[in-house]
């Protein structure tokens, strides 16, 4: 299946492994909930049904904090779907507090630790050119 969009998650370099996994899970949940990327349920040979997953691959990258903000701004300027995770969210414990933390800051003041973007392949590839694959 050839898709005309891509999904990329860009994580801030230097996060702890548990933070990388946590941030990625939360970022992708926003994309999955709003972008109609989820396929059909999986069924094994015994007829047991499992939850569906994304129909398209998800690329994970790593970047410096300044690059996260730059890419987020470019993606938003092109009308791409963007989800964010800021450093402050590591110290909150529910969705309401998470939204309150984001609301406290202007866009330029967000201390981003991760960004997920879904957009047209070519523009998204151009805007993330030079950002390395996560290791």
C-alpha positions in Angstrom: 0.0 0.0 0.0 1.5 3.3 -1.1 0.6 6.2 1.3 0.9 9.9 0.6 1.5 10.8 4.2 4.1 10.0 6.8 4.3 10.0 10.6 7.4 11.1 12.3 8.1 11.3 16.0 11.1 13.5 17.0 12.4 13.1 20.5 14.8 15.4 22.3 18.3 14.0 22.6 19.3 13.0 26.1 16.1 11.7 27.5 16.1 8.6 29.7 14.9 5.4 28.0 11.6 5.4 30.0 11.0 9.0 29.0 11.5 8.2 25.3 9.0 5.4 25.5 6.5 7.4 27.5 6.7 10.4 25.2 6.4 8.3 22.1 3.3 6.5 23.4 1.6 9.8 24.3 2.5 11.6 21.1 1.2 8.7 18.9 -2.0 8.5 20.9 -2.9 12.0 19.7 -2.1 11.1 16.0 -4.0 7.8 16.2 -7.1 9.4 17.9 -7.5 12.1 15.2 -5.9 11.1 12.0 -7.8 7.9 10.9 -4.6 5.9 10.7 -5.8 2.8 12.6 -6.6 -0.3 10.6 -8.7 -3.3 11.3 -8.4 -5.6 14.3 -5.8 -8.4 14.1 -7.1 -12.0 14.4 -4.9 -15.0 15.0 -5.4 -18.6 13.7 -7.4 -19.4 16.9 -9.9 -16.6 16.2 -8.6 -14.5 19.1 -9.0 -10.8 18.2 -6.5 -8.1 19.1 -6.7 -4.4 18.9 -5.9 -2.7 15.6 -2.7 -0.7 15.0 -1.5 2.1 12.7 -1.8 1.3 9.0 1.3 3.3 8.3 4.9 3.2 9.6 6.1 5.5 12.3 9.6 6.9 12.0 11.4 7.9 15.3 14.1 10.6 15.1 16.3 12.4 17.7 17.1 16.1 17.7 18.3 19.0 19.8 15.6 21.1 21.6 15.9 24.0 19.1 15.3 21.7 16.2 12.1 20.3 17.8 10.7 23.8 18.0 11.7 24.7 14.5 10.2 21.6 13.0 7.0 22.0 15.0 6.6 25.6 13.8 7.2 24.6 10.2 4.7 21.7 10.4 2.0 23.9 11.9 2.6 26.5 9.2 1.9 23.8 6.6 -1.3 22.7 8.3 0.2 19.3 9.4 -1.2 17.4 12.3 1.1 18.0 15.3 1.1 16.6 18.9 3.5 17.8 21.5 5.0 16.7 24.8 6.8 19.2 27.1 9.2 18.6 30.0 6.7 19.7 32.5 4.4 16.8 31.7 6.8 14.4 33.4 5.7 15.9 36.7 1.9 15.8 36.1 -0.3 12.8 36.5 -3.5 13.4 34.6 -4.8 14.9 31.3 -6.3 17.9 33.0 -3.0 18.9 34.6 -1.2 18.2 31.3 -3.4 20.7 29.4 -3.1 23.2 32.2 0.8 23.1 32.0 0.7 23.6 28.2 -1.8 26.5 28.7 0.7 28.4 30.9 3.2 28.9 28.1 3.2 30.7 24.8 4.2 28.6 21.8 7.7 30.0 21.7 8.1 29.1 25.4 7.2 25.4 25.2 10.0 23.3 26.6 9.5 20.5 24.0 10.8 17.0 24.6 8.9 15.4 21.8 6.8 16.2 18.7 4.8 13.9 16.5 3.9 15.0 13.0 1.7 13.5 10.3 1.8 15.2 7.0 2.5 14.9 3.3 5.6 12.7 2.7 7.7 15.1 0.6 7.2 18.3 2.7 7.7 16.3 6.0 10.8 14.7 4.6 12.3 18.1 3.6 11.5 19.7 6.9 13.2 16.8 8.9 16.2 16.4 6.5 19.3 16.1 8.6 17.6 14.9 11.7 19.0 11.5 12.7 17.1 8.3 13.3 16.7 7.5 17.0 19.2 5.0 18.4 
